[in-house]
């Protein structure tokens, strides 16, 4: 008879059980339960679980870092201020001014906040004990995408007025008039609805997939322990876990960059005069 687990195998990870290869129990693959967490505590009817605490702590760390660096800025910067200035200038010059142009400085605080918040949320995946990217929980990418969407809509209509804003969003220039019957609804759907949706899903899907992939090999390493042959393959699985983790470091920074540069692109489009 198969060995019974303490809880349903869909709700547990391998390293939480005594289940190993050749012990009459199956490989407990990661599932949706790997991303569902019980509340740790509640305040005023609001429950706080592990992802929520990681999101809050990540936000506090980003704010705290720049507050410590620039709270008492000096003409001759110290080490912390110097590092913060380099990071700030990377977003301002490499993303803001490169994409938006002369008007970029107005939006640099938003771009810097988004870049480092997304990056910090992603980095939790490799932090011991945390080991979960907060952005692999769809609520947080959606919240960030909504901030971008509200900014995008506000800048569009503030810059161009109501009629000009509608034209900016729905009426691309230089096309034959009959084509607008087809193009205008497509542009409206793309610019108003699909942009925030894809912005959130792109970040979520990459972090979700990366975390699942790490779990597959990490659980596999634990599961295959117990025999000489199994231990040999366990080391191979553990090695793949390390390789994927290093690759994830690159993906985490890349996704923060993509999220921010797309935000800058949307803002740049909102500042353009309607055709």
Buried (B, 14 or more C-beta within 10 A) or exposed (E): EEEEBEEEBEBBBBEBBEBBBEEEBEBBBBBEBBBEBEEEEEEEEEEBBBBBBBBEBBBEBBEEBBEEBBEEEEEEBEEEBEEBBEBBBBBBEEBBBEBBEEBBEEBBBBBBBBBBBBBBBBBBBBEEEBBBBBBBBBBBBBEBBEBBBEBBBEBBBEBBEEEBBBBBBBBBEEEEEEEBEEBBEEBBEEBBEEBBEBBBBBBBBBBBEBBBBBBBBBBBBBBBBBBEEBBEBBEBBBEBBEEBBEEBEEBBBEBBBBBBBBBBBBBBBBBEEBE
